[in-house]
Amino acid sequence: MVSPAATLTEIERAIDSQKPGAYLRFGDGDLRVAEGLEDRDTGPTPKALRMEMSDALRLEGPGIFRGFPLNSKRYGLEPGMYLGVHEVPDADVQHYWRQVEPFISTTRVYSSVALHYLAATDPTRAIAFLRRLRSHTPLFVGNKDWHEQKLKTIFGDGGRVGTLAYNSWPQADRITADIHAALPSEFTLIVMAAGVTGRVLQKRLVTSGVNAFVFDFGSLLDAMMGRDSRTWIRRAPGLGDRIMKGLLDG
């Protein structure tokens, strides 16, 4: 499994070279959806969502970076990971691996928590990466109710495509159309923060051939917006404020 730091470095190179692709972070919720099981955010899984999630899992090729929740004693832990903070129990990881192995023809698996982990353990590196993202003035796709001034601090003055705070699947077609309408002809960075639906949106964009790299941001954005939505955020009090201050100071 590629380390968190190396994961961000490879993504930076892809974005800076204007290489279309995506960084997809598959979590336990995504894998439950791919099995057709109920997810806490989307509820019972519609057949169409399950099929599109399975298609997203199959994405491979140049510019595609897929991360899976495999950090465990069996498959490897980074210093400072423990149960509740990015470590997954071995039994769960073995189940996840049986799910994703049929979709992986390469042995290169990326960290699904690269930015989250480095924000807590190496904030200087995480802030440098966030500044790199901001320098590309990305199109942000995420919660329509997020604070605009904070979004501007994090991502700059790029466009916005709003989603629901939870379960945007019923609006997936509208969101997809809005993204296409907002894209310029030149290469674009898209930052996605749309939960389980986000992976489906990434798959749709990649397979439609857009001239863009789609980066899945994840729950660090919750921390930066002052929302303690995950155990790892609650166990790092003030993390979001520290990262925001680093961006403001820069």
C-alpha positions as CSV (number, residue, x, y, z in Angstrom):
1,M,0.0,0.0,0.0
2,V,1.4,3.4,-1.0
3,S,2.1,5.6,2.0
4,P,0.0,8.7,2.7
5,A,2.9,11.1,1.8
6,A,3.7,9.2,-1.4
7,T,0.0,9.2,-2.3
8,L,-0.2,13.0,-2.1
9,T,3.1,13.4,-4.0
10,E,1.9,11.2,-6.9
11,I,-1.4,13.1,-7.0
12,E,0.4,16.4,-7.1
13,R,2.4,15.3,-10.1
14,A,-0.7,14.2,-11.9
15,I,-2.5,17.5,-11.3
16,D,0.6,19.7,-12.1
17,S,1.1,17.8,-15.3
18,Q,-2.6,18.4,-16.2
19,K,-3.3,14.7,-16.4
20,P,-7.0,13.8,-16.4
21,G,-7.9,11.2,-13.7
22,A,-9.2,10.9,-10.2
23,Y,-8.3,10.1,-6.6
24,L,-11.2,7.9,-5.3
25,R,-11.4,7.2,-1.6
26,F,-13.5,4.1,-1.0
27,G,-14.7,3.7,2.6
28,D,-16.8,1.1,4.3
29,G,-20.0,2.8,3.2
30,D,-19.0,2.6,-0.4
31,L,-18.2,-1.1,-0.1
32,R,-21.6,-1.7,1.6
33,V,-23.3,0.1,-1.2
34,A,-21.4,-2.1,-3.8
35,E,-22.8,-5.1,-2.0
36,G,-26.3,-3.7,-2.1
37,L,-26.4,-3.2,1.7
38,E,-27.9,-0.3,3.5
39,D,-25.6,2.7,4.2
40,R,-26.0,5.1,7.2
41,D,-26.0,8.1,4.8
42,T,-28.0,6.8,1.8
43,G,-30.3,4.3,3.5
44,P,-31.4,1.2,1.5
45,T,-29.3,1.0,-1.7
46,P,-31.1,1.4,-5.0
47,K,-30.0,-1.1,-7.7
48,A,-28.7,1.7,-9.9
49,L,-26.5,3.1,-7.2
50,R,-25.1,-0.4,-6.4
51,M,-24.2,-0.9,-10.1
52,E,-22.6,2.5,-10.5
53,M,-20.6,2.0,-7.4
54,S,-19.3,-1.3,-8.7
55,D,-18.3,0.5,-11.9
56,A,-16.4,3.0,-9.9
57,L,-14.5,0.2,-8.1
58,R,-13.5,-1.1,-11.5
59,L,-11.9,2.1,-12.6
60,E,-8.2,1.7,-13.5
61,G,-5.6,3.2,-15.8
62,P,-3.3,6.2,-16.0
63,G,-4.3,8.9,-13.7
64,I,-6.6,6.7,-11.5
65,F,-5.7,6.5,-7.8
66,R,-7.9,4.3,-5.7
67,G,-7.7,4.2,-1.9
68,F,-9.3,1.5,0.2
69,P,-9.8,1.1,4.0
70,L,-7.1,-1.5,4.5
71,N,-4.9,0.0,7.2
72,S,-4.6,-2.7,9.8
73,K,-2.1,-4.8,11.7
74,R,-2.4,-7.4,8.9
75,Y,-1.8,-5.0,5.9
76,G,0.2,-2.3,7.6
77,L,-0.2,0.8,9.8
78,E,1.4,4.2,9.7
79,P,2.8,5.6,13.0
80,G,0.0,7.0,15.2
81,M,-2.8,4.9,13.6
82,Y,-5.0,3.0,16.1
83,L,-8.5,1.7,16.3
84,G,-10.8,4.8,15.9
85,V,-8.0,6.7,14.1
86,H,-7.6,5.2,10.6
87,E,-6.8,1.6,11.8
88,V,-9.4,-1.0,10.7
89,P,-9.8,-4.3,12.5
90,D,-8.2,-7.2,10.7
91,A,-11.5,-9.1,10.3
92,D,-13.1,-6.1,8.6
93,V,-10.1,-5.6,6.4
94,Q,-10.1,-9.2,5.2
95,H,-13.8,-8.8,4.3
96,Y,-13.1,-5.6,2.4
97,W,-10.1,-7.1,0.6
98,R,-12.3,-10.0,-0.6
99,Q,-14.6,-7.4,-2.0
100,V,-12.1,-5.3,-3.9
101,E,-9.5,-7.9,-5.0
102,P,-11.5,-8.9,-8.1
103,F,-11.4,-5.3,-9.2
104,I,-7.7,-4.8,-8.8
105,S,-5.3,-5.9,-11.5
106,T,-2.4,-4.0,-10.0
107,T,-0.6,-4.4,-6.7
108,R,-0.4,-0.5,-6.2
109,V,-3.1,0.5,-3.8
110,Y,-3.2,4.1,-2.5
111,S,-3.9,5.5,1.0
112,S,-7.5,6.4,1.4
113,V,-6.7,8.6,4.4
114,A,-3.6,10.4,3.0
115,L,-4.7,14.0,3.6
116,H,-6.5,13.2,6.9
117,Y,-3.5,11.4,8.3
118,L,-1.0,14.0,7.3
119,A,-3.1,16.8,8.6
120,A,-2.7,15.4,12.1
121,T,0.8,14.0,11.9
122,D,2.6,16.4,9.5
123,P,0.4,19.5,9.1
124,T,3.1,21.4,7.3
125,R,3.0,18.8,4.5
126,A,-0.8,18.8,4.5
127,I,-1.1,22.6,4.3
128,A,1.5,22.6,1.4
129,F,-0.7,20.2,-0.4
130,L,-3.9,22.2,0.2
131,R,-2.1,25.4,-1.1
132,R,-1.2,23.4,-4.2
133,L,-4.8,22.5,-4.7
134,R,-5.9,26.1,-4.2
135,S,-3.3,27.4,-6.7
136,H,-5.3,25.5,-9.4
137,T,-8.5,27.3,-8.5
138,P,-10.6,24.2,-8.4
139,L,-14.3,23.7,-9.1
140,F,-15.8,22.7,-5.7
141,V,-18.6,20.1,-5.6
142,G,-20.1,19.7,-2.2
143,N,-22.5,20.8,0.5
144,K,-24.4,23.8,-0.7
145,D,-24.7,25.1,2.9
146,W,-20.9,25.3,3.6
147,H,-19.6,28.7,4.6
148,E,-18.5,30.5,1.4
149,Q,-15.7,32.5,3.0
150,K,-14.2,29.3,4.4
151,L,-14.5,27.6,1.0
152,K,-12.7,30.6,-0.5
153,T,-9.9,30.3,2.0
154,I,-9.5,26.6,1.2
155,F,-10.1,26.5,-2.5
156,G,-10.0,30.0,-3.8
157,D,-12.5,31.7,-6.2
158,G,-13.3,28.7,-8.4
159,G,-16.8,27.7,-9.2
160,R,-19.3,25.8,-7.0
161,V,-21.7,23.0,-7.6
162,G,-24.0,22.5,-4.6
163,T,-25.0,19.1,-3.2
164,L,-27.2,18.1,-0.2
165,A,-25.5,17.7,3.1
166,Y,-26.4,14.0,3.1
167,N,-27.4,11.5,0.5
168,S,-27.1,13.4,-2.8
169,W,-27.9,10.3,-4.8
170,P,-31.4,11.4,-5.8
171,Q,-29.8,14.5,-7.3
172,A,-26.9,12.8,-9.0
173,D,-28.2,13.5,-12.5
174,R,-28.7,17.2,-11.8
175,I,-25.2,17.5,-10.1
176,T,-23.6,15.7,-13.0
177,A,-25.2,18.1,-15.5
178,D,-24.2,21.1,-13.4
179,I,-20.6,20.0,-13.3
180,H,-20.4,19.6,-17.0
181,A,-22.0,23.0,-17.5
182,A,-19.4,24.6,-15.2
183,L,-16.3,23.1,-16.8
184,P,-14.2,25.2,-19.1
185,S,-12.6,23.7,-22.2
186,E,-9.1,23.8,-20.6
187,F,-7.8,21.3,-17.9
188,T,-9.6,21.8,-14.6
189,L,-9.2,20.5,-11.1
190,I,-12.4,19.4,-9.5
191,V,-12.6,18.9,-5.7
192,M,-15.4,16.5,-4.7
193,A,-16.9,16.3,-1.2
194,A,-20.2,14.5,-1.7
195,G,-20.0,11.3,0.4
196,V,-20.9,8.0,-1.2
197,T,-22.5,9.7,-4.2
198,G,-19.1,11.4,-4.8
199,R,-17.5,8.2,-6.0
200,V,-20.3,7.7,-8.6
201,L,-19.9,11.3,-9.7
202,Q,-16.2,10.8,-10.1
203,K,-16.8,7.6,-12.2
204,R,-19.3,9.4,-14.4
205,L,-16.8,12.3,-15.0
206,V,-13.8,10.1,-15.7
207,T,-15.7,7.8,-18.1
208,S,-17.2,10.8,-20.0
209,G,-13.7,11.9,-20.8
210,V,-13.6,15.3,-19.1
211,N,-10.3,17.2,-19.2
212,A,-10.1,17.3,-15.4
213,F,-8.6,15.6,-12.4
214,V,-11.2,14.9,-9.7
215,F,-9.9,14.9,-6.1
216,D,-12.1,13.4,-3.4
217,F,-11.4,15.6,-0.3
218,G,-13.1,13.7,2.5
219,S,-14.0,14.5,6.1
220,L,-11.0,16.8,6.8
221,L,-13.4,19.4,5.2
222,D,-15.8,18.7,8.1
223,A,-13.1,19.4,10.6
224,M,-12.1,22.7,8.8
225,M,-15.8,23.7,8.8
226,G,-16.0,23.1,12.6
227,R,-18.0,19.8,12.4
228,D,-16.7,16.9,14.4
229,S,-18.3,14.2,12.2
230,R,-15.7,11.4,12.7
231,T,-13.9,9.8,15.6
232,W,-10.5,10.7,14.2
233,I,-11.5,14.4,14.2
234,R,-12.8,14.3,17.8
235,R,-9.5,12.8,18.9
236,A,-7.6,15.6,17.4
237,P,-9.2,18.7,19.1
238,G,-8.6,21.9,17.2
239,L,-7.2,20.2,14.1
240,G,-9.5,22.0,11.6
241,D,-8.8,25.4,13.1
242,R,-5.0,24.8,12.9
243,I,-5.2,23.8,9.3
244,M,-7.3,26.8,8.5
245,K,-4.9,29.1,10.3
246,G,-2.0,27.6,8.3
247,L,-3.8,28.4,5.0
248,L,-4.7,31.9,6.1
249,D,-1.1,32.5,7.2
250,G,0.0,31.4,3.7
